Amino acid sequence: WKKLYLAHHWPVTVCKMSANDCEDPPQYWTIHGLWPDKTEECNRTWHFNVTEIKDLMSDMRHYWPDVLHSSLNRTQFWKHEWEKHGTCAATLQILNSQKKYFGKALELYQHVDLNSCLLKAGIKPSSSYYQMTAIKEALTRFYGVTPKIQCLPPEEGEKAQTIGQIEFCFTKELQLRNCTALKGESDPMQADLKLGTEELSVCSDTLPTYYPSQVQ
Protein backbone atom coordinates (compact mmCIF):
# COMPACT_ATOMS: atom_id res chain seq x y z
CA TRP A 1 0.00 0.00 0.00
CA LYS A 2 1.02 3.60 -0.63
CA LYS A 3 -1.03 5.80 1.65
CA LEU A 4 -3.22 5.83 4.73
CA TYR A 5 -6.67 7.31 5.04
CA LEU A 6 -7.68 8.73 8.40
CA ALA A 7 -11.47 8.66 8.13
CA HIS A 8 -13.58 10.89 10.36
CA HIS A 9 -17.31 10.45 10.35
CA TRP A 10 -20.08 12.76 11.45
CA PRO A 11 -22.12 10.80 14.02
CA VAL A 12 -25.41 12.55 13.24
CA THR A 13 -25.20 11.45 9.60
CA VAL A 14 -24.11 7.94 10.57
CA CYS A 15 -27.23 7.71 12.72
CA LYS A 16 -29.38 9.03 9.92
CA MET A 17 -28.06 6.27 7.65
CA SER A 18 -28.96 3.48 9.92
CA ALA A 19 -32.06 1.96 11.39
CA ASN A 20 -30.18 1.46 14.65
CA ASP A 21 -31.21 3.29 17.75
CA CYS A 22 -28.50 5.88 17.91
CA GLU A 23 -29.01 7.75 21.11
CA ASP A 24 -27.51 11.23 21.42
CA PRO A 25 -24.75 10.94 18.83
CA PRO A 26 -21.67 13.02 19.73
CA GLN A 27 -21.71 16.53 18.29
CA TYR A 28 -18.13 16.31 17.06
CA TRP A 29 -16.33 14.41 14.31
CA THR A 30 -15.19 11.00 15.51
CA ILE A 31 -12.76 8.46 14.07
CA HIS A 32 -14.07 5.85 11.67
CA GLY A 33 -10.70 4.28 11.02
CA LEU A 34 -7.13 4.42 9.74
CA TRP A 35 -7.01 2.57 6.45
CA PRO A 36 -4.19 1.61 4.10
CA ASP A 37 -5.30 2.15 0.50
CA LYS A 38 -4.90 -1.53 -0.29
CA THR A 39 -5.68 -4.60 1.72
CA GLU A 40 -2.89 -6.96 0.95
CA GLU A 41 -0.26 -8.48 3.23
CA CYS A 42 -2.74 -8.45 6.07
CA ASN A 43 -2.23 -10.94 8.82
CA ARG A 44 -5.85 -11.95 9.33
CA THR A 45 -4.96 -14.42 12.06
CA TRP A 46 -3.74 -11.60 14.31
CA HIS A 47 -6.73 -11.27 16.57
CA PHE A 48 -7.84 -8.20 18.40
CA ASN A 49 -7.05 -8.08 22.10
CA VAL A 50 -8.61 -5.19 23.96
CA THR A 51 -6.19 -5.44 26.91
CA GLU A 52 -3.41 -4.20 24.59
CA ILE A 53 -5.11 -0.83 24.32
CA LYS A 54 -6.29 -0.46 27.89
CA ASP A 55 -4.11 2.66 28.37
CA LEU A 56 -5.88 4.29 25.43
CA MET A 57 -9.36 3.42 26.63
CA SER A 58 -10.66 6.81 27.71
CA ASP A 59 -9.49 8.42 24.44
CA MET A 60 -10.86 5.52 22.41
CA ARG A 61 -14.26 5.87 24.03
CA HIS A 62 -14.33 9.59 23.44
CA TYR A 63 -12.82 9.94 19.97
CA TRP A 64 -13.46 6.53 18.41
CA PRO A 65 -16.87 5.52 19.73
CA ASP A 66 -19.06 2.95 18.05
CA VAL A 67 -21.75 5.43 17.11
CA LEU A 68 -24.22 2.73 16.10
CA HIS A 69 -24.11 0.20 18.87
CA SER A 70 -24.64 0.31 22.55
CA SER A 71 -21.68 0.78 24.83
CA LEU A 72 -21.81 -2.85 25.92
CA ASN A 73 -20.47 -4.07 22.65
CA ARG A 74 -18.32 -1.16 21.65
CA THR A 75 -15.16 -3.19 21.27
CA GLN A 76 -16.69 -4.94 18.21
CA PHE A 77 -16.11 -1.82 16.12
CA TRP A 78 -12.43 -1.64 17.12
CA LYS A 79 -12.03 -5.36 16.52
CA HIS A 80 -13.43 -4.95 13.01
CA GLU A 81 -11.14 -1.99 12.27
CA TRP A 82 -8.06 -3.84 13.56
CA GLU A 83 -8.75 -7.08 11.73
CA LYS A 84 -9.70 -5.44 8.44
CA HIS A 85 -7.27 -2.48 8.35
CA GLY A 86 -4.87 -2.56 11.29
CA THR A 87 -3.41 -5.93 10.38
CA CYS A 88 -2.55 -4.45 6.95
CA ALA A 89 -1.12 -1.21 8.34
CA ALA A 90 1.09 -3.26 10.66
CA THR A 91 3.61 -3.84 7.85
CA LEU A 92 4.83 -0.38 8.89
CA GLN A 93 7.07 -0.45 11.95
CA ILE A 94 5.38 2.56 13.59
CA LEU A 95 2.02 0.75 13.37
CA ASN A 96 3.09 -2.82 14.05
CA SER A 97 1.11 -3.48 17.22
CA GLN A 98 -2.45 -2.85 18.32
CA LYS A 99 -1.31 -0.21 20.78
CA LYS A 100 0.77 1.56 18.13
CA TYR A 101 -1.96 1.40 15.50
CA PHE A 102 -4.78 2.76 17.67
CA GLY A 103 -2.45 5.16 19.50
CA LYS A 104 -1.11 6.61 16.26
CA ALA A 105 -4.61 7.00 14.81
CA LEU A 106 -5.62 8.97 17.92
CA GLU A 107 -2.48 11.12 17.57
CA LEU A 108 -3.19 11.87 13.91
CA TYR A 109 -6.79 12.71 14.79
CA GLN A 110 -5.61 15.22 17.41
CA HIS A 111 -3.05 16.62 14.99
CA VAL A 112 -5.61 17.15 12.22
CA ASP A 113 -8.08 18.64 14.74
CA LEU A 114 -10.89 18.73 12.19
CA ASN A 115 -13.52 19.90 14.67
CA SER A 116 -11.79 23.14 15.51
CA CYS A 117 -10.66 23.76 11.93
CA LEU A 118 -14.24 23.68 10.65
CA LEU A 119 -15.40 25.95 13.45
CA LYS A 120 -12.62 28.43 12.70
CA ALA A 121 -13.75 28.45 9.10
CA GLY A 122 -17.29 29.24 10.26
CA ILE A 123 -18.58 25.84 9.14
CA LYS A 124 -20.84 24.45 11.84
CA PRO A 125 -23.82 22.15 11.98
CA SER A 126 -26.87 24.02 10.80
CA SER A 127 -30.28 23.62 9.24
CA SER A 128 -29.27 25.74 6.23
CA TYR A 129 -27.18 24.53 3.31
CA TYR A 130 -23.51 24.86 2.55
CA GLN A 131 -21.79 24.82 -0.82
CA MET A 132 -19.49 21.80 -1.04
CA THR A 133 -16.87 23.92 -2.82
CA ALA A 134 -16.77 26.29 0.18
CA ILE A 135 -16.19 23.40 2.60
CA LYS A 136 -13.44 21.99 0.37
CA GLU A 137 -11.75 25.35 -0.03
CA ALA A 138 -11.74 25.95 3.72
CA LEU A 139 -10.15 22.55 4.40
CA THR A 140 -7.60 22.88 1.62
CA ARG A 141 -6.65 26.36 2.78
CA PHE A 142 -6.22 25.14 6.32
CA TYR A 143 -4.33 21.91 5.67
CA GLY A 144 -2.64 22.58 2.35
CA VAL A 145 -3.93 19.25 1.01
CA THR A 146 -7.19 18.06 -0.48
CA PRO A 147 -9.16 15.62 1.69
CA LYS A 148 -11.78 13.22 0.39
CA ILE A 149 -15.30 14.16 1.43
CA GLN A 150 -18.20 11.73 1.34
CA CYS A 151 -21.91 12.40 1.53
CA LEU A 152 -25.24 10.67 1.65
CA PRO A 153 -26.97 11.38 -1.65
CA PRO A 154 -30.25 13.35 -1.48
CA GLU A 155 -33.24 11.36 -0.33
CA GLU A 156 -36.26 11.00 -2.56
CA GLY A 157 -37.74 14.45 -3.12
CA GLU A 158 -34.83 16.26 -1.45
CA LYS A 159 -32.29 18.38 -3.23
CA ALA A 160 -29.46 18.40 -0.70
CA GLN A 161 -26.76 15.83 0.06
CA THR A 162 -25.66 15.26 3.66
CA ILE A 163 -22.00 15.36 4.65
CA GLY A 164 -20.98 12.16 6.40
CA GLN A 165 -17.26 11.47 6.20
CA ILE A 166 -14.03 13.41 5.74
CA GLU A 167 -10.85 11.47 5.03
CA PHE A 168 -7.33 12.85 5.25
CA CYS A 169 -4.48 11.06 3.52
CA PHE A 170 -1.04 10.43 4.91
CA THR A 171 2.18 9.11 3.43
CA LYS A 172 3.93 6.15 5.02
CA GLU A 173 5.97 8.73 6.92
CA LEU A 174 2.67 10.02 8.32
CA GLN A 175 2.87 13.34 6.51
CA LEU A 176 -0.37 14.83 5.19
CA ARG A 177 -0.75 14.47 1.41
CA ASN A 178 -3.50 14.93 -1.16
CA CYS A 179 -6.05 12.14 -1.33
CA THR A 180 -6.25 12.21 -5.11
CA ALA A 181 -4.57 9.18 -6.65
CA LEU A 182 -1.12 9.79 -8.10
CA LYS A 183 -0.12 8.12 -11.34
CA GLY A 184 0.25 4.42 -10.86
CA GLU A 185 -1.76 4.33 -7.64
CA SER A 186 -5.00 2.50 -7.43
CA ASP A 187 -7.97 4.14 -5.86
CA PRO A 188 -8.64 2.93 -2.34
CA MET A 189 -11.20 0.51 -1.16
CA GLN A 190 -14.62 1.96 -1.33
CA ALA A 191 -16.14 3.27 1.89
CA ASP A 192 -16.88 0.27 4.04
CA LEU A 193 -19.75 2.07 5.70
CA LYS A 194 -22.87 0.52 4.29
CA LEU A 195 -25.73 0.74 6.69
CA GLY A 196 -29.11 -0.50 5.69
CA THR A 197 -29.66 0.57 2.11
CA GLU A 198 -27.87 3.88 2.26
CA GLU A 199 -24.21 4.41 1.67
CA LEU A 200 -21.75 7.22 1.43
CA SER A 201 -20.21 8.29 -1.85
CA VAL A 202 -17.94 11.14 -2.90
CA CYS A 203 -19.86 14.40 -2.51
CA SER A 204 -21.08 16.28 -5.54
CA ASP A 205 -19.60 19.77 -5.94
CA THR A 206 -22.85 21.13 -7.30
CA LEU A 207 -25.47 19.93 -4.82
CA PRO A 208 -26.36 21.96 -1.74
CA THR A 209 -24.96 20.24 1.35
CA TYR A 210 -26.45 19.63 4.77
CA TYR A 211 -24.23 19.47 7.84
CA PRO A 212 -26.95 18.34 10.25
CA SER A 213 -26.95 19.18 13.94
CA GLN A 214 -29.41 16.51 14.96
CA VAL A 215 -30.84 13.32 13.59
CA GLN A 216 -34.06 14.20 11.81
C-alpha positions as CSV (number, residue, x, y, z in Angstrom):
1,W,0.0,0.0,0.0
2,K,1.0,3.6,-0.6
3,K,-1.0,5.8,1.6
4,L,-3.2,5.8,4.7
5,Y,-6.7,7.3,5.0
6,L,-7.7,8.7,8.4
7,A,-11.5,8.7,8.1
8,H,-13.6,10.9,10.4
9,H,-17.3,10.4,10.3
10,W,-20.1,12.8,11.5
11,P,-22.1,10.8,14.0
12,V,-25.4,12.5,13.2
13,T,-25.2,11.5,9.6
14,V,-24.1,7.9,10.6
15,C,-27.2,7.7,12.7
16,K,-29.4,9.0,9.9
17,M,-28.1,6.3,7.7
18,S,-29.0,3.5,9.9
19,A,-32.1,2.0,11.4
20,N,-30.2,1.5,14.6
21,D,-31.2,3.3,17.8
22,C,-28.5,5.9,17.9
23,E,-29.0,7.8,21.1
24,D,-27.5,11.2,21.4
25,P,-24.7,10.9,18.8
26,P,-21.7,13.0,19.7
27,Q,-21.7,16.5,18.3
28,Y,-18.1,16.3,17.1
29,W,-16.3,14.4,14.3
30,T,-15.2,11.0,15.5
31,I,-12.8,8.5,14.1
32,H,-14.1,5.8,11.7
33,G,-10.7,4.3,11.0
34,L,-7.1,4.4,9.7
35,W,-7.0,2.6,6.4
36,P,-4.2,1.6,4.1
37,D,-5.3,2.1,0.5
38,K,-4.9,-1.5,-0.3
39,T,-5.7,-4.6,1.7
40,E,-2.9,-7.0,1.0
41,E,-0.3,-8.5,3.2
42,C,-2.7,-8.4,6.1
43,N,-2.2,-10.9,8.8
44,R,-5.9,-12.0,9.3
45,T,-5.0,-14.4,12.1
46,W,-3.7,-11.6,14.3
47,H,-6.7,-11.3,16.6
48,F,-7.8,-8.2,18.4
49,N,-7.0,-8.1,22.1
50,V,-8.6,-5.2,24.0
51,T,-6.2,-5.4,26.9
52,E,-3.4,-4.2,24.6
53,I,-5.1,-0.8,24.3
54,K,-6.3,-0.5,27.9
55,D,-4.1,2.7,28.4
56,L,-5.9,4.3,25.4
57,M,-9.4,3.4,26.6
58,S,-10.7,6.8,27.7
59,D,-9.5,8.4,24.4
60,M,-10.9,5.5,22.4
61,R,-14.3,5.9,24.0
62,H,-14.3,9.6,23.4
63,Y,-12.8,9.9,20.0
64,W,-13.5,6.5,18.4
65,P,-16.9,5.5,19.7
66,D,-19.1,3.0,18.1
67,V,-21.7,5.4,17.1
68,L,-24.2,2.7,16.1
69,H,-24.1,0.2,18.9
70,S,-24.6,0.3,22.5
71,S,-21.7,0.8,24.8
72,L,-21.8,-2.9,25.9
73,N,-20.5,-4.1,22.6
74,R,-18.3,-1.2,21.6
75,T,-15.2,-3.2,21.3
76,Q,-16.7,-4.9,18.2
77,F,-16.1,-1.8,16.1
78,W,-12.4,-1.6,17.1
79,K,-12.0,-5.4,16.5
80,H,-13.4,-5.0,13.0
81,E,-11.1,-2.0,12.3
82,W,-8.1,-3.8,13.6
83,E,-8.7,-7.1,11.7
84,K,-9.7,-5.4,8.4
85,H,-7.3,-2.5,8.3
86,G,-4.9,-2.6,11.3
87,T,-3.4,-5.9,10.4
88,C,-2.5,-4.4,6.9
89,A,-1.1,-1.2,8.3
90,A,1.1,-3.3,10.7
91,T,3.6,-3.8,7.9
92,L,4.8,-0.4,8.9
93,Q,7.1,-0.4,11.9
94,I,5.4,2.6,13.6
95,L,2.0,0.8,13.4
96,N,3.1,-2.8,14.1
97,S,1.1,-3.5,17.2
98,Q,-2.4,-2.9,18.3
99,K,-1.3,-0.2,20.8
100,K,0.8,1.6,18.1
101,Y,-2.0,1.4,15.5
102,F,-4.8,2.8,17.7
103,G,-2.5,5.2,19.5
104,K,-1.1,6.6,16.3
105,A,-4.6,7.0,14.8
106,L,-5.6,9.0,17.9
107,E,-2.5,11.1,17.6
108,L,-3.2,11.9,13.9
109,Y,-6.8,12.7,14.8
110,Q,-5.6,15.2,17.4
111,H,-3.1,16.6,15.0
112,V,-5.6,17.1,12.2
113,D,-8.1,18.6,14.7
114,L,-10.9,18.7,12.2
115,N,-13.5,19.9,14.7
116,S,-11.8,23.1,15.5
117,C,-10.7,23.8,11.9
118,L,-14.2,23.7,10.7
119,L,-15.4,26.0,13.5
120,K,-12.6,28.4,12.7
121,A,-13.8,28.4,9.1
122,G,-17.3,29.2,10.3
123,I,-18.6,25.8,9.1
124,K,-20.8,24.4,11.8
125,P,-23.8,22.1,12.0
126,S,-26.9,24.0,10.8
127,S,-30.3,23.6,9.2
128,S,-29.3,25.7,6.2
129,Y,-27.2,24.5,3.3
130,Y,-23.5,24.9,2.5
131,Q,-21.8,24.8,-0.8
132,M,-19.5,21.8,-1.0
133,T,-16.9,23.9,-2.8
134,A,-16.8,26.3,0.2
135,I,-16.2,23.4,2.6
136,K,-13.4,22.0,0.4
137,E,-11.8,25.3,0.0
138,A,-11.7,25.9,3.7
139,L,-10.2,22.6,4.4
140,T,-7.6,22.9,1.6
141,R,-6.6,26.4,2.8
142,F,-6.2,25.1,6.3
143,Y,-4.3,21.9,5.7
144,G,-2.6,22.6,2.4
145,V,-3.9,19.2,1.0
146,T,-7.2,18.1,-0.5
147,P,-9.2,15.6,1.7
148,K,-11.8,13.2,0.4
149,I,-15.3,14.2,1.4
150,Q,-18.2,11.7,1.3
151,C,-21.9,12.4,1.5
152,L,-25.2,10.7,1.6
153,P,-27.0,11.4,-1.6
154,P,-30.3,13.4,-1.5
155,E,-33.2,11.4,-0.3
156,E,-36.3,11.0,-2.6
157,G,-37.7,14.4,-3.1
158,E,-34.8,16.3,-1.4
159,K,-32.3,18.4,-3.2
160,A,-29.5,18.4,-0.7
161,Q,-26.8,15.8,0.1
162,T,-25.7,15.3,3.7
163,I,-22.0,15.4,4.7
164,G,-21.0,12.2,6.4
165,Q,-17.3,11.5,6.2
166,I,-14.0,13.4,5.7
167,E,-10.9,11.5,5.0
168,F,-7.3,12.8,5.2
169,C,-4.5,11.1,3.5
170,F,-1.0,10.4,4.9
171,T,2.2,9.1,3.4
172,K,3.9,6.1,5.0
173,E,6.0,8.7,6.9
174,L,2.7,10.0,8.3
175,Q,2.9,13.3,6.5
176,L,-0.4,14.8,5.2
177,R,-0.8,14.5,1.4
178,N,-3.5,14.9,-1.2
179,C,-6.0,12.1,-1.3
180,T,-6.3,12.2,-5.1
181,A,-4.6,9.2,-6.6
182,L,-1.1,9.8,-8.1
183,K,-0.1,8.1,-11.3
184,G,0.3,4.4,-10.9
185,E,-1.8,4.3,-7.6
186,S,-5.0,2.5,-7.4
187,D,-8.0,4.1,-5.9
188,P,-8.6,2.9,-2.3
189,M,-11.2,0.5,-1.2
190,Q,-14.6,2.0,-1.3
191,A,-16.1,3.3,1.9
192,D,-16.9,0.3,4.0
193,L,-19.7,2.1,5.7
194,K,-22.9,0.5,4.3
195,L,-25.7,0.7,6.7
196,G,-29.1,-0.5,5.7
197,T,-29.7,0.6,2.1
198,E,-27.9,3.9,2.3
199,E,-24.2,4.4,1.7
200,L,-21.7,7.2,1.4
201,S,-20.2,8.3,-1.9
202,V,-17.9,11.1,-2.9
203,C,-19.9,14.4,-2.5
204,S,-21.1,16.3,-5.5
205,D,-19.6,19.8,-5.9
206,T,-22.9,21.1,-7.3
207,L,-25.5,19.9,-4.8
208,P,-26.4,22.0,-1.7
209,T,-25.0,20.2,1.4
210,Y,-26.5,19.6,4.8
211,Y,-24.2,19.5,7.8
212,P,-26.9,18.3,10.2
213,S,-27.0,19.2,13.9
214,Q,-29.4,16.5,15.0
215,V,-30.8,13.3,13.6
216,Q,-34.1,14.2,11.8
